[in-house]
Amino acid sequence: MLRKLLFLLGLTAAGMAAAQNAAPSVSAPSPAPASTSAPATADADPALWMVKDKDTTIYLFGTIHVLKPGLSWFDDGVKKAFDSSDELVLEMVQPDQATMQNIVLSKAYSLSGPTLTERLPETERGNYLKAMNSLGIPPAAFDRAQPWFAATNLSLLPLMKLGYDPKSGPETVLTAAAATEKKAIEGLETPEQQIGYLAGLPEKVQLAFLESTLKELPKTEETMNGMVAAWSRGDPDALAKFMNDGLDDSPELAKTLLFDRNARWAQWIKARLDKPGTVFIAVGAGHLAGKQSVIDQLKTLKINAKRVAY
């Protein structure tokens, strides 16, 4: 379940930064080689909501952080909403590589105690080494890593081999467009907070995350393709089904990574309605789907988020 949350929540951004910048002896694989011809463009119409009062409009757009090139989503209603906005709000504003690397490294490694392989149950060690070898990662690369860091990398690096690329992800595209148009860019959270959510998980939860990642690696392509397909057709109910699988089995995890954050962001939106202007908020699609989503939390505050038809 945590692995699916990583794909559907903005935490993927922190994980991808970790995969690319912070692991010693690990090079994030380049995305699958592109065809010599231009990639076929597939139309995508992700869900978009709007909260509005007399002088403020707030758009809510759900993202999946890594996408394959050629998926046309930044057009039609999404582009119109973005263009009309004065400000872009993301889960977090990505810092420069050196800053992100320092944040990750401060939480990702332990210089003492058992190695990661030793912390895994004996029954999982073979799967762990097999996964490392399949990705071309030296087995010793994560010896001193915390389980969350290894699990995040082992979740995300295979996506890059399949052709998913953070450069095609909505956060990257939207940030570049906002910078070009000189729109204000704000984060709902800091990078330290995002890494802290993962690093602060109890060790037993981190190890369960890693063990689950190892078991689910063969299904990476199937799972990700299914989530992207649901996102592309603007189907939050289908995304919720991906999210809800196992959610009730980890109430502490769901509260920390999902429900509490959704409630805080709903309060942020409520407060932002007191200030005139138009805002485009882009957060992981999982925050706008399923029970206790941001949309649900707004209802408890007597604020109606209307689905935008386009």
TADA-V343089 format. One record per residue. D_FIRST is the distance of its C-alpha to the first C-alpha in Angstrom with 2 decimals. Layout:
# TADA-V343089
d_first=D_FIRST
d_first=D_FIRST
This chain:
# TADA-V343089
d_first=0.00
d_first=3.82
d_first=5.35
d_first=5.22
d_first=6.26
d_first=8.73
d_first=10.08
d_first=10.61
d_first=11.82
d_first=15.02
d_first=13.65
d_first=13.87
d_first=17.56
d_first=17.72
d_first=15.83
d_first=18.20
d_first=21.11
d_first=20.21
d_first=20.04
d_first=23.33
d_first=25.35
d_first=24.66
d_first=24.01
d_first=27.40
d_first=28.42
d_first=25.49
d_first=26.30
d_first=23.68
d_first=24.69
d_first=26.52
d_first=25.03
d_first=26.33
d_first=30.08
d_first=31.10
d_first=33.68
d_first=37.24
d_first=37.37
d_first=35.60
d_first=32.10
d_first=32.03
d_first=30.83
d_first=28.31
d_first=28.35
d_first=25.28
d_first=25.49
d_first=22.36
d_first=22.37
d_first=24.63
d_first=25.63
d_first=28.70
d_first=29.79
d_first=33.54
d_first=36.52
d_first=40.15
d_first=39.82
d_first=36.14
d_first=33.64
d_first=29.98
d_first=27.81
d_first=24.01
d_first=22.37
d_first=18.71
d_first=18.05
d_first=16.03
d_first=17.26
d_first=18.30
d_first=20.21
d_first=22.82
d_first=26.42
d_first=28.26
d_first=25.92
d_first=28.21
d_first=26.42
d_first=28.64
d_first=31.43
d_first=32.62
d_first=31.25
d_first=28.84
d_first=31.73
d_first=34.13
d_first=31.98
d_first=31.47
d_first=35.17
d_first=36.21
d_first=34.22
d_first=35.77
d_first=32.67
d_first=29.21
d_first=26.46
d_first=23.24
d_first=20.37
d_first=22.36
d_first=25.46
d_first=25.05
d_first=27.80
d_first=29.92
d_first=28.63
d_first=30.60
d_first=29.37
d_first=25.68
d_first=26.29
d_first=27.96
d_first=25.18
d_first=22.56
d_first=25.00
d_first=25.77
d_first=22.29
d_first=21.11
d_first=23.71
d_first=25.48
d_first=29.03
d_first=29.45
d_first=27.94
d_first=26.31
d_first=24.97
d_first=21.32
d_first=22.26
d_first=23.97
d_first=21.05
d_first=18.90
d_first=19.76
d_first=22.55
d_first=20.69
d_first=18.19
d_first=20.91
d_first=22.14
d_first=18.85
d_first=18.62
d_first=22.22
d_first=21.86
d_first=19.08
d_first=21.28
d_first=24.30
d_first=22.79
d_first=22.19
d_first=25.60
d_first=24.47
d_first=26.92
d_first=25.42
d_first=26.92
d_first=25.37
d_first=22.53
d_first=24.59
d_first=24.78
d_first=21.40
d_first=18.84
d_first=15.60
d_first=13.61
d_first=16.27
d_first=16.27
d_first=12.54
d_first=12.88
d_first=15.99
d_first=14.87
d_first=12.07
d_first=14.72
d_first=18.00
d_first=17.53
d_first=17.14
d_first=20.53
d_first=22.04
d_first=21.07
d_first=22.94
d_first=20.41
d_first=22.28
d_first=21.73
d_first=25.36
d_first=24.57
d_first=21.74
d_first=22.75
d_first=22.87
d_first=25.32
d_first=27.35
d_first=27.61
d_first=28.54
d_first=31.24
d_first=32.59
d_first=32.74
d_first=34.58
d_first=36.99
d_first=37.75
d_first=37.95
d_first=35.49
d_first=34.22
d_first=30.68
d_first=28.77
d_first=25.40
d_first=23.61
d_first=22.42
d_first=23.84
d_first=22.48
d_first=22.93
d_first=20.68
d_first=17.84
d_first=18.15
d_first=18.69
d_first=15.34
d_first=13.79
d_first=16.91
d_first=17.18
d_first=14.12
d_first=15.66
d_first=16.25
d_first=14.59
d_first=11.23
d_first=12.08
d_first=13.14
d_first=10.14
d_first=8.21
d_first=11.28
d_first=11.60
d_first=8.31
d_first=9.48
d_first=12.81
d_first=12.02
d_first=10.33
d_first=13.10
d_first=15.41
d_first=13.22
d_first=12.90
d_first=15.82
d_first=15.01
d_first=11.55
d_first=13.10
d_first=16.29
d_first=14.85
d_first=13.27
d_first=16.56
d_first=18.60
d_first=17.20
d_first=17.74
d_first=21.15
d_first=22.39
d_first=21.44
d_first=19.19
d_first=16.92
d_first=16.49
d_first=14.95
d_first=12.56
d_first=11.72
d_first=10.98
d_first=8.36
d_first=6.89
d_first=7.84
d_first=6.36
d_first=5.45
d_first=6.42
d_first=9.74
d_first=9.00
d_first=8.47
d_first=11.30
d_first=12.53
d_first=9.56
d_first=9.42
d_first=13.18
d_first=13.59
d_first=11.51
d_first=11.89
d_first=14.52
d_first=17.15
d_first=17.17
d_first=17.55
d_first=20.39
d_first=22.07
d_first=22.08
d_first=23.53
d_first=26.23
d_first=26.86
d_first=27.43
d_first=29.72
d_first=31.72
d_first=31.92
d_first=33.59
d_first=36.55
d_first=37.29
d_first=38.72
d_first=37.29
d_first=34.59
d_first=31.16
d_first=28.42
d_first=24.97
d_first=22.20
d_first=18.67
d_first=15.22
d_first=15.00
d_first=11.90
d_first=14.36
d_first=16.74
d_first=14.74
d_first=13.76
d_first=14.92
d_first=16.39
d_first=16.27
d_first=19.16
d_first=21.10
d_first=20.76
d_first=21.65
d_first=24.68
d_first=25.84
d_first=26.06
d_first=28.30
d_first=30.36
d_first=29.48
d_first=28.94
d_first=26.86
d_first=28.44
d_first=26.86
d_first=29.12
d_first=30.54
d_first=31.49
